[in-house]
Amino acid sequence: MTRAESMAAAAVYLSEAAAALAGAVVTLARLDLDDAVDVVRSVQRPVEALSQEISSAAWAAHRAERPEFYDESGRFVGPYGKGKN
């Protein structure tokens, strides 16, 4: 697994964790457990931010590893090369 692939996998796990935490917030709010909601939200926000940061880093790593998959403007063009798909 390349660095970009590993980072992308980590970003997915973090995104799923943030979604699970959001679900916990909803459930706890329905139970009127406001202190618990505050704690979960305090964890959720940094997890979401880290997910976005790792996702961006994964994109940059992929672009560095596979420049042929991107055109001159940085747009992903796929494995068939620049402008061929």
Backbone torsions as a table, in degrees:
resi	resn	phi	psi	omega
1	MET	NA	132.0	179.7
2	THR	-76.6	168.7	177.1
3	ARG	-59.5	-44.4	-179.7
4	ALA	-61.7	-42.6	179.3
5	GLU	-64.9	-40.9	178.4
6	SER	-63.8	-43.1	179.3
7	MET	-65.9	-39.5	178.3
8	ALA	-63.5	-40.6	177.6
9	ALA	-62.9	-43.0	178.3
10	ALA	-62.1	-39.8	178.7
11	ALA	-63.2	-39.0	177.4
12	VAL	-64.0	-46.5	179.0
13	TYR	-59.4	-43.2	179.5
14	LEU	-66.1	-39.2	177.5
15	SER	-63.0	-42.7	177.5
16	GLU	-64.8	-37.9	178.0
17	ALA	-64.7	-42.1	178.5
18	ALA	-63.1	-40.2	177.7
19	ALA	-65.0	-40.4	177.9
20	ALA	-64.6	-40.5	177.5
21	LEU	-64.7	-37.5	176.2
22	ALA	-62.0	-40.2	176.2
23	GLY	-63.7	-38.4	177.6
24	ALA	-64.4	-38.7	177.7
25	VAL	-59.7	-46.6	-179.9
26	VAL	-61.1	-47.3	-178.6
27	THR	-62.6	-46.1	-179.5
28	LEU	-66.7	-35.6	177.6
29	ALA	-64.6	-39.4	177.4
30	ARG	-62.3	-28.0	179.3
31	LEU	-89.9	4.4	-178.7
32	ASP	57.7	37.3	177.5
33	LEU	-99.0	71.3	-172.0
34	ASP	-60.7	-39.0	178.7
35	ASP	-63.6	-40.8	178.3
36	ALA	-66.3	-39.4	177.4
37	VAL	-59.0	-45.1	-179.8
38	ASP	-61.5	-40.9	179.6
39	VAL	-64.8	-46.7	-178.5
40	VAL	-64.7	-41.6	177.9
41	ARG	-62.1	-36.6	-179.9
42	SER	-67.0	-24.0	175.7
43	VAL	-87.1	-38.8	-174.7
44	GLN	-62.4	-45.7	-175.5
45	ARG	-59.7	-47.8	177.8
46	PRO	-66.4	-31.2	177.6
47	VAL	-65.7	-43.0	177.4
48	GLU	-61.8	-44.9	-179.7
49	ALA	-63.2	-42.7	178.9
50	LEU	-64.7	-39.3	177.6
51	SER	-59.1	-45.5	179.6
52	GLN	-65.8	-40.7	179.7
53	GLU	-64.2	-45.0	-180.0
54	ILE	-67.6	-37.1	177.9
55	SER	-62.0	-44.2	177.6
56	SER	-64.0	-40.7	178.5
57	ALA	-66.2	-36.4	177.7
58	ALA	-64.4	-41.6	178.3
59	TRP	-61.6	-46.0	-179.9
60	ALA	-63.5	-40.7	178.9
61	ALA	-65.1	-40.5	178.8
62	HIS	-64.7	-41.8	179.4
63	ARG	-62.9	-37.9	178.3
64	ALA	-70.0	-37.9	-179.1
65	GLU	-74.8	-34.3	-174.4
66	ARG	-131.9	64.6	-177.0
67	PRO	-60.8	-23.7	-180.0
68	GLU	-67.9	-13.4	179.1
69	PHE	-86.3	-0.2	-174.9
70	TYR	-127.8	145.6	176.1
71	ASP	-86.4	-176.4	-174.9
72	GLU	-63.3	-26.4	-179.7
73	SER	-87.3	-1.2	-180.0
74	GLY	91.7	4.1	179.8
75	ARG	-78.1	136.7	178.9
76	PHE	-69.2	127.3	178.7
77	VAL	-117.9	-4.0	173.9
78	GLY	93.1	-178.8	-174.1
79	PRO	-75.0	-5.6	-177.0
80	TYR	-89.5	0.0	175.9
81	GLY	99.7	172.2	-175.3
82	LYS	-66.5	118.0	175.1
83	GLY	72.2	10.1	-176.5
84	LYS	-98.6	-5.1	-179.5
85	ASN	-114.7	NA	NA
